[in-house]
Amino acid sequence: MYIPCQFKSKHTPAAAKDSRLIHSTMEQRENETRTATRSVCQSELTRAGLTGEGRSMVLVLNSGLYRAVAILVLNVLIAFACLELAALGYFKIKIPMIMKSESTEQLVGEGMPREKVSYYSSQDWAERYWYEHRLSGTERYYPYVGWRRPPFKGKTIEIDRNGVRVTPGADCSAESFKVFTFGESTMWGTGSPDWGTIPANLQKGLEGLRQGPVCVMNFAETAYTSMQGVIMLLMQLQSGNVPDLVLFYSLGGDLGAASQSGRAGVPANLDQIAARFEERRGPPKLVDWLRSTNAYSLIDKLMDKLTIANPQLKETTLSKLLTYESKGIDVTELSDSIVREYLENYKIVSALAQKYGFKYFFFSPPSISLGNKHLTSEEQEMKDRLESDVTVKKLFTGVYQKIERESAKYQYLYTMDHIFDPYDSLIWIDGGHVTPIGNQVIAKIMLDIIQAGSSDEK
């Protein structure tokens, strides 16, 4: 290593003299710069009408102000650095410790009213299910359809590496009878463990009706529209994964997305997705950098816990979203557009079925506002809560009435508005989702239609 003080040479005196000369020159230049700067400042102060003591006082004040601002900025940076380190420590140490002590952790759900429906009080898996439902609910980008859940493995929810919820018992070998199911959260299975979803009940039912292996795949995802289901089907066909049977169980996703945006045939949260995409065209912003920090993630996590403890905060936020009505869109025109888009998707699947040789069925899901089921007191509260949003109710009623009228023209389109009419016990957990018992009823109706050979005659 080079150490100047240990360097020895017969030219050392001359070198020292040169060094002193250079140092003296640099010091002189610094003094000249300070003098020039002070002269400029004094000239400006003189122009402003300050002389003598006034100038000196201002210079002293400016110097003190700059020093105070510098100290303040430094303190802020140090505080942020400490917060960032603390947040990093939390995510690197605290979370793994929590995961290791899973047996003693507190199982916290999303804080929604449906988690406390009386049905779940007798189910030993319910608390863990809603906990895992919250953990698995973070979506990630997925090509062409926008989003899917990331891989997740829990005791009640398992999602594979492709973002597909696992169907227990599915045997997806080359010789299997393959069934692809599409839809939104109702088909995905919100409110039910893996073994209680519609696809899981279809798997068990088809195993009893057919010889050989059966593979039911659940391609549904939260808030998906029927168009997103069509795209998922196209992606499977393109990859060479051709099913024997395709089932679409969707309409709520189309309604929700159109109600937000005022347009049919677009995905949910269109305005937010568009805004996020468009802001990336410019240079990175300070807010984007802040969002990438551990400190921001920690604060966001704490805020998430706050909204879990106070679900009214979430409901208030959701209720403030723009709707078709606030954008001046006519409800009749929008409902007609939704139905038209939905039926066009039906025709696309019909054409694909002819080309690839699979059978298909479309099912319009039931709702707590439809049919003549005798509602329990809990279910009546759910219905009242759903229908309190007059804007959504008008659009909902218009779409379902038109689907009911049009269904007779489409051979493989079935409405399920009245399937729960014979049941007096609790079936619903909110306005659109049902208990695992409700999923059993839905799957049985589907299997009856399939088994009856209704692909030939409705």
N, C-alpha and C positions, 0 to 999 in steps of 0.2 A: 504494500500500500504506500502511496506517495505521501510523505509527511514533510512539509516545507521546513519546519524548525530543525529537522535532523539532516537537512541537505548541506553538504559541505563542499566548498569550492574556493579556489584561490582568487576567484573574481567576486567574492561575497561583498566586499566594501563598495565596489562600483554598483553592484545590483541593488544594494540597500539604498544607495544614493538615488538611483533611478526610481525606485519604489517610492521614496519620500517625495520626489519631484512629481510623480503621477498623482499621488494622494493629495499633494498641495494644489495641483491644477484642478482636480475634481472638487475639492472643498471650495475653491474660488468660484467655480461655475455654479455650485449650489447656492452660495451666498449671493451671487449675481441674480440667480433666478428668484430667490426669495425677495431680494430688493426690488426687482422689476415687478413682481406680483403685488408687493405691498404698495409700490408706486401707483400701479393701475387702480388698486382698490381705493387708495387715497384720492386719486383723480376723480373717480366715480362719485366718491362721497362728497368731494368739493363741489362737483356739478350738482349734487343733490342739496347743496346748501349747508353742509356740515363742515366744521373746521375745528382744529385744535382738539380739545378734550372730547368733543362729540365724535370726531373720527376715531379716536382711540377707544372710546367706549363701545362704538359699534363693532370695531374690529375684535375687541375682546368678547363681546356678546356673540358675534358670529362664530368665533373660535369655540366658545363654550357650547353653542347650539349644535355645531357639527359634531363635537365630542359626545354630546348627549344622544344625538340621533345614532351615531355609530355604536355607542354602548347599548342602546335600545335594540337596534337591529341584531347586534351580536347576541344579546340575551334571548331574543326571539328564536334565532337560529339554533342556539344551544338548547332551548326548551323543546323545539321541534325535534332536534336530534335525539334528545332523551326520550321523548314520546315514541319516536320511530323505533328506537332500540327496545323500549318496553313492549311495544306491539309485536316486534319481531320475536322477542322472548316468549310472549304469550302464545303465538302461533307455532313456535318451534318446540316449546316445552309443555305448555298447559294443555293444548289439544291432544298430543299423544298420551299424556297422563290420564286425561278424561277417557280416551278410547280404551286404554288398558284397564281402567276401573269401571267398565261398562255395567257390571253387575250392580254397582251402587249408584249409578248416575240417575239423575232425575229425567224422566221421559216427558218431554214437553212437546206438545203439538203446535198447531198454528193459532189456537185460541178461537176457532170458529164455532158457532153454535152447534153445527152438525156433530162435532166430536162428543157432545154431551147428550146425544139422543139416547133414550132409555134402552134401546136395543143393545148398545155397547156395554152397558153396566154389567151384563151377564157374560160377556166375552172376555176371556183372560188374555187374548191377543190384542185387544182394542187399543190400550194405552200405547203399547209398543208400535202398533200400526201407524197411528197418527204421528208419533215421533218420527218414524222412518219416512212417512209421507212428506213431512216437512224437510227432512234431510235430503231426500231424493228429488225434491221439487225444483232444484236449480237447473234451468235449461242451458244448453250450449248450442252454438251454431251447428246447423246440419244443412248440407247442400240442397238447394232447390226448394226445400219445404220450410226453411227458416230455423227451426229449433227441434231438438229432442233432448230427453234427459241423458245425462252421462251414465256410465256403468255404475251400478250400485248393488251391493249384496247385503241384505239384512235378513231378519228372521221372517218377515211378512211381505217384504218387497224385494224382488231381485230383477235387475235390469242388465241385459248383456252388453257386450262391447259395441253393438250397433244401436244402442238406445232402445231396444225392444224389450218389453216386459216379458219375463219368462212365464211360460205356461207349464205348470207341473204335469209330468207324465208324457209330454210331447216327444214323440220318437221321429226325428226328422232325417231318416235315412233315405236313400235313393228310391226305395220301394214304397215309401209312405204315401198315404192319402193326405195331400197337403191342402190345408184350409187357411186362407189369409183373411184376417178380420181388420177392418178399418173404421175409424171414427174418432170422437173426441174423448173427454175424460170419462164419459159413461161407459164406453167400450173398454177404455184403458183399465177401469176398475177403481175409481175413486170411492173410498169407503169400504173396500174389500181387500183382504189379503190375497196373495197370489192364487190360493186354492179356491177363492170365492168369486172370481171375476166371471164375466160372460164367456170369454174364451176357455177358461178352465172348465166350466160346466159343459161347453160344447165338446171339449176334448174327452171328458168322461162319457158323455152321451154317445158320441160317435164310436168310441171304443166298444160300446155295447151293441151298436148297430152294424158294425162292419168287421170283417175279418182282416187281419193284417195290421201293420203299424199305422198310427194316425199322428199327424203333425199339425197342430193348430198354432198359428203364429199371430201374436197380438201387435199389429202395426199402428194401433191407435195412439194418440198423444193428446195431452191437455190442450184445449182450445183449437184443435185442428178443424178446418173447414173440409167439406167434401172434396174440394179441389186438391187440397194437400194430400188427402187419401188417394186420389187418382194419381198424383205424382209419385207417391210412394209405390203404388202398384206398377207404374211405368218403370221405375228404377229396378224393381225386382225382375220384371220381364226382360228388361235390357240386359241384366246380368245372367239371364238364362234360368232363373228360378221361377218356373211356371207352376201355378197352383192348379188344383183340381176344382176348387170351390172358392169363391170370393164373396164375402159378406160385408156390406156397408151398413153401419148403424150410426147415422149422423144426421144432424139438422141444426142442433143447438149451436154448434161452432159457427155455422153459416150465419145464424141469427145474431149471435153475439158480436161477431166481427162487423157485420153490416150496421148494427145498431151504433157501434162506436164511430165508424168512419162515414156512414151515410152512403156507402157503396157496396154493391153485391159482388161476390167473387174475389174479395181481397182477404188477406190474413188478419188475424186479431192484432191489435196494437199497431196498426199500419203507420199512424202518425209518428209514434215513438221510434219505430224501426227506420222510417225515412229520415227523421231528424238525426238519428245516430249515424246513419250512412253519410249524409250530406256534410256533417260537421267534420268528418275525417278528410275531406278534400283539402282543407286548409292546413297550415302548420299546426303542430301540437300546441295545445293551450295549457295554461297553468292549471286549470281545473282538471284536465286529463292527467297531468303529472301527479296532482294530489290524490286522485282516485287510484293511482297505481301504487301508492305507498301503503305500508303496513299500518300506519297510524289511521289512515282513512278506513281501512278494512276493519280495524278494531272498533272505531266509532260507529261504523255502519252496523257491526254485529251487536253493539250495545243498543242501538236504535231499534234493531230488529227484535231484540228481547223486550224492549219497551212496548212495541206494537203487539207482540204476542201476549204480553200481560194485559194490554188494553186493546182488544180487537175492534173497538169502536173507531180507533184511529184509522184502521185499514178500511173499514166500511165508509168512513167519511171521505177518504182519499178516492176510493172507487166511485163514489157517488158524484164526484166533481168532474169526472171524465166527460169530454164532449160527446154528444149523441147526435143522431141524424136530425132530431127535432131542433136542437140548438143551431144546426147548420142550415135550417130552412128546407129540409128534404121532405117531400110529401110521403106519408106512410104507405099509401096505396101503391104508389109507383115503386117504392123501395121493396115492399113485400112481393110485388109482381116480379121484380128483378131477381130477388133471392130465389124464388121458386123456379124461374126460368133458368138461372145458372145451375141450380141443383139438378133439374131434369136434363140439362145438356151434359152434365157429368155422368148421369145415368146412361145417356146415349153413347158416350165415349167408352164407358166400361162394357156396354153391350157390344160395340164394335170390336173391342179388344178380345172379348169372350169368343166371338166368332172366329177371329184370327188365330187365337192361341188354344182354343178348345176347352175352356173351363166354363163351369156354370157360375151364376152370380145371382145375388138377391140384394135388394135395398130395403132397409127397414127404417121407417120414420119413428124415432123413439117416443115413448109416452112422456107425459109431464103431469105434475101434481095438479095443474090447472085444467087438465083434460079428463075425459071419462066420467064415470059415475061411482067411483069407489067411495065407500063410507070412510071418511077420514077420522083418524084419532084426534084427540085434542092437540097433540104435538104436531101432527100433519096439518091441521087447520091453521096453526100459527105459521107454519112454513108457507102455506099457500097465501095467507094474508101478507106475509112479508114480501113474497115474490110479486104479488099483484099490486103492492103499494107503489111500485114504479110504473106509473101510467104510460110513460113513453114506451117502455119495453113491452108492456102488456098489449098495447095496440098493435105493435109490429108482430109480436108473437101470435096473436089471434088471427091476424090477416094471413100470415104465412101458413099456419096449420090448417086453416079453413080451405085455402086454395090447394094445398097438398092433398087434403081429403077428397076434394072434387076431382083433381087430376089423376089420382092414383089408379082409378079404374081404366085409364088409357094405357097404362104401363104394366106389362104382364108380370114383371118380377119386383114390383114396388108394393110394399105392404105397410100400412099404418098400424101402430100398436097402441092407439089412444085408450082402448078399453080393456087391456089385458089384466088390469088389477081390479076390475069391477067386482069379482067374486070374493075379494079378500077384505076382511074387517080389521085384521091386525096391522100393526105398523109396518109399512114397506119403505116409505120415503125417509131420507135423512136430510134432504133439502128440496128445493124446487125441481131439480132434475136428476139427482142421484138416489140410488136405492141401496138397501141392505144386501148382503150376500143372498138372502132368501129371495129378494126381488130379482137378482141376477139369475137365480135358478129358474124362476118363472119365465123370464125373457128367453133364456137359452132353450127351454123346453118348447116354447112356441116356435122358435126358429127351427128346431130339430123336427117338429111335427110338419112344418111346411116343407122342409127339405125331404123328409121321408115320404111325404104324400106324393112326391113326384110333381110338385107344382111348377117345376121348370117347364113342363109341357103344357100345363093348363092351370090357369089361376082360378 
